Amino acid sequence: MDVTEALHARRCVRAFKPDPVSRQTVTEILEAAARTPSWADTQPWQLYVAGGETLERLRMAFLERTHRKVPGTPDLPTPKEWPPALKQRTAEMSAARIVADKGPPDNDAPRMSFLENNRRFFGAPAVVYLCMDRSLTPWSIFDMGAMAQSIMLAAQDQGVDSAPAVNLVVYPDLIRAELGIPDELMILMGVALGYRDPDDPGLSFRSPRRPLEESATLIDLV
């Protein structure tokens, strides 16, 4: 699979089969992703990968807090507000997902089900947690985003599906305690890895992309 094929094939899978992703496959994915560029070759990422019983304990702990309506406190604060155009795209995507999942748009039940699915990590058999030192700046967060994309593309090349989601890291204290992540590391993002469930009704949904002329300006190119 070439890079263009991987970019078009990759999607955020929100329902995984329980089949495990082997240690060898995860290793090959991370070794390929290690070629990600970074500022002055700082390579600021520190990666933790959880699966098996460890991930199951985290899954249950996340769900328990969700049912108690405990607010999430991610290490990297989420935006308070989005510019109107971005907010509109998110609203349209959310409404389309509910329809694809065959849920009524005027009912809170599908939204709660969606949140619970996020908090159970979509049933993924493995999650990569991307961490970096707290002393670093947003420039290094750019490098971390590049690493997350590299992980997802390398996974696609291995036939492994993925889903990046802030809901995988909303309770960083639970992750830190379970995986032994030191306090000096921020837990920035999680990427779920696994194999998509072919029976997921949401597989019919693909979020649209803005036309290039709306998002890119090309000047003096021949």
Order of alpha helices (4+ residues) and beta strands (2+ residues): alpha-alpha-beta-alpha-alpha-alpha-beta-alpha-beta-alpha-beta-alpha
